[in-house]
Amino acid sequence: MSTAAKYIYGIGGVAREIADIFSRMNDNIAGFVIDAEYIADSPAKIMNIPVISFDDYAEISRHTQTSITVSLGEPVYRKMLSEKLTSRNLIEGTIILGDYLASDSSVGAGTILHAGSVVSSKCSVGKSCLINKRVILGHDSTIGNYSVLSPNVTVGGHVSIGNNCFVGLGACIRDRVKIGYDVIVGMGAVVTRDIEDEVVVYGNPARIIRRNEMHKVFR
Ligand SMILES: CC(C)(COP(=O)(O)OP(=O)(O)OC[C@H]1O[C@@H](n2cnc3c(N)ncnc32)[C@H](O)[C@@H]1OP(=O)(O)O)[C@@H](O)C(=O)NCCC(=O)NCCS
């Protein structure tokens, strides 16, 4: 196990869930990190864990071994913050809480495999992804960088999902389907055909609803 002090970037629901799970394992999160402009509006502590500014985190990291994991659920922000960490040579921490990660699968730096998730044989999950609670990823599947799979998403075998994608609550992706980059799959969608880049789809069967021009899921 790494001895680096673990920090979480963000103070939302995923951040709190991860901190709680770690505290139950007696492997505490050292702090929540937010950007300096939000510090004034944030509590000093959440769950008795200090909330510090990104600048303070960067300073701590100059003389202490640390890792930080981005907890946000919007792919565009995951990418932005991950690139910021890389540009400053800060180490992104990978968090594996899932039920099963096959030994022949790989997970990129900064990715969270949340509680109850399953990553089957010969899968590749990119960097800084959020694979949420009870996601099932079928064998031989590939998830691109910064992509977010919401709770209870089910992905069949040999599926490919590109970079910066968001898959909503409980969506099902048929085996061998290829989904491009910057795609939003709405909650409950049943994806039976390949999906082109930069679109929003939902429904059963999933259909293209519009272009993903805003690159934002949550308004
Ligand atoms: C697909 C999605 C991004 C579309 O968001 P949006 O563009 O803001 O859409 P709106 O909420 O304005 O809804 C527009 C219409 O689409 C319908 N709609 C929205 N999402 C839908 C979905 N997933 N399936 C079927 N219909 C949907 C709405 O009912 C509405 O229909 P109406 O015009 O007849 O009233 C969003 O609905 C969604 O599914 N987000 C993911 C939520 C989620 O999984 N959160 C996870 C939290 S961890």
The ligand as an SDF file (V2000), in Angstrom:
LIG
                    3D

 48 50  0  0  0  0  0  0  0  0999 V2000
  -29.8090   13.0480  -21.2310 C   0  0  0  0  0  0  0  0  0  0  0  0
  -29.7840   14.2640  -20.3470 C   0  0  0  0  0  0  0  0  0  0  0  0
  -28.3310   14.7350  -20.1900 C   0  0  0  0  0  0  0  0  0  0  0  0
  -30.6080   15.3250  -21.0290 C   0  0  0  0  0  0  0  0  0  0  0  0
  -30.6250   16.4380  -20.2330 O   0  0  0  0  0  0  0  0  0  0  0  0
  -31.3330   17.7780  -20.7810 P   0  0  0  0  0  0  0  0  0  0  0  0
  -30.8240   18.1100  -22.1340 O   0  0  0  0  0  0  0  0  0  0  0  0
  -31.1860   18.7730  -19.6850 O   0  0  0  0  0  0  0  0  0  0  0  0
  -32.8360   17.3400  -20.9740 O   0  0  0  0  0  0  0  0  0  0  0  0
  -34.1440   17.8640  -20.2110 P   0  0  0  0  0  0  0  0  0  0  0  0
  -34.0820   17.4770  -18.7630 O   0  0  0  0  0  0  0  0  0  0  0  0
  -34.3120   19.3030  -20.5590 O   0  0  0  0  0  0  0  0  0  0  0  0
  -35.2690   17.0080  -20.9010 O   0  0  0  0  0  0  0  0  0  0  0  0
  -35.6760   17.2130  -22.2290 C   0  0  0  0  0  0  0  0  0  0  0  0
  -36.6930   16.1500  -22.5790 C   0  0  0  0  0  0  0  0  0  0  0  0
  -36.0290   14.8870  -22.6730 O   0  0  0  0  0  0  0  0  0  0  0  0
  -36.6150   13.9590  -21.7350 C   0  0  0  0  0  0  0  0  0  0  0  0
  -35.4970   13.1920  -21.1800 N   0  0  0  0  0  0  0  0  0  0  0  0
  -34.4160   13.6720  -20.5280 C   0  0  0  0  0  0  0  0  0  0  0  0
  -33.5730   12.6800  -20.2100 N   0  0  0  0  0  0  0  0  0  0  0  0
  -34.1440   11.5500  -20.6430 C   0  0  0  0  0  0  0  0  0  0  0  0
  -33.7430   10.1990  -20.5900 C   0  0  0  0  0  0  0  0  0  0  0  0
  -32.5770    9.8330  -20.0280 N   0  0  0  0  0  0  0  0  0  0  0  0
  -34.5330    9.2750  -21.1620 N   0  0  0  0  0  0  0  0  0  0  0  0
  -35.7140    9.6520  -21.7530 C   0  0  0  0  0  0  0  0  0  0  0  0
  -36.1490   10.9390  -21.8310 N   0  0  0  0  0  0  0  0  0  0  0  0
  -35.3650   11.8670  -21.2860 C   0  0  0  0  0  0  0  0  0  0  0  0
  -37.3000   14.8130  -20.6940 C   0  0  0  0  0  0  0  0  0  0  0  0
  -38.3430   14.1190  -20.0600 O   0  0  0  0  0  0  0  0  0  0  0  0
  -37.7810   15.9600  -21.5390 C   0  0  0  0  0  0  0  0  0  0  0  0
  -38.9260   15.5500  -22.2350 O   0  0  0  0  0  0  0  0  0  0  0  0
  -40.1240   16.5960  -22.5630 P   0  0  0  0  0  0  0  0  0  0  0  0
  -39.5010   17.6600  -23.4390 O   0  0  0  0  0  0  0  0  0  0  0  0
  -41.1410   15.7550  -23.2720 O   0  0  0  0  0  0  0  0  0  0  0  0
  -40.5710   17.1200  -21.2470 O   0  0  0  0  0  0  0  0  0  0  0  0
  -30.3070   13.9900  -18.9050 C   0  0  0  0  0  0  0  0  0  0  0  0
  -31.6980   13.8760  -18.8530 O   0  0  0  0  0  0  0  0  0  0  0  0
  -29.7240   12.7620  -18.2780 C   0  0  0  0  0  0  0  0  0  0  0  0
  -30.1150   11.6310  -18.5230 O   0  0  0  0  0  0  0  0  0  0  0  0
  -28.7360   13.0230  -17.4030 N   0  0  0  0  0  0  0  0  0  0  0  0
  -28.0500   12.0150  -16.6670 C   0  0  0  0  0  0  0  0  0  0  0  0
  -28.5140   11.9800  -15.2090 C   0  0  0  0  0  0  0  0  0  0  0  0
  -27.6790   11.0210  -14.4300 C   0  0  0  0  0  0  0  0  0  0  0  0
  -27.4630    9.9030  -14.8250 O   0  0  0  0  0  0  0  0  0  0  0  0
  -27.1490   11.4750  -13.3190 N   0  0  0  0  0  0  0  0  0  0  0  0
  -26.2050   10.6950  -12.5810 C   0  0  0  0  0  0  0  0  0  0  0  0
  -25.8840   11.2970  -11.2760 C   0  0  0  0  0  0  0  0  0  0  0  0
  -24.6630   10.3150  -10.4790 S   0  0  0  0  0  0  0  0  0  0  0  0
  1  2  1  0
  2  3  1  0
  2  4  1  0
  2 36  1  0
  4  5  1  0
  5  6  1  0
  6  7  2  0
  6  8  1  0
  6  9  1  0
  9 10  1  0
 10 11  2  0
 10 12  1  0
 10 13  1  0
 13 14  1  0
 14 15  1  0
 15 16  1  0
 15 30  1  0
 16 17  1  0
 17 18  1  0
 17 28  1  0
 18 19  1  0
 18 27  1  0
 19 20  2  0
 20 21  1  0
 21 22  1  0
 21 27  2  0
 22 23  1  0
 22 24  2  0
 24 25  1  0
 25 26  2  0
 26 27  1  0
 28 29  1  0
 28 30  1  0
 30 31  1  0
 31 32  1  0
 32 33  2  0
 32 34  1  0
 32 35  1  0
 36 37  1  0
 36 38  1  0
 38 39  2  0
 38 40  1  0
 40 41  1  0
 41 42  1  0
 42 43  1  0
 43 44  2  0
 43 45  1  0
 45 46  1  0
 46 47  1  0
 47 48  1  0
M  END
$$$$
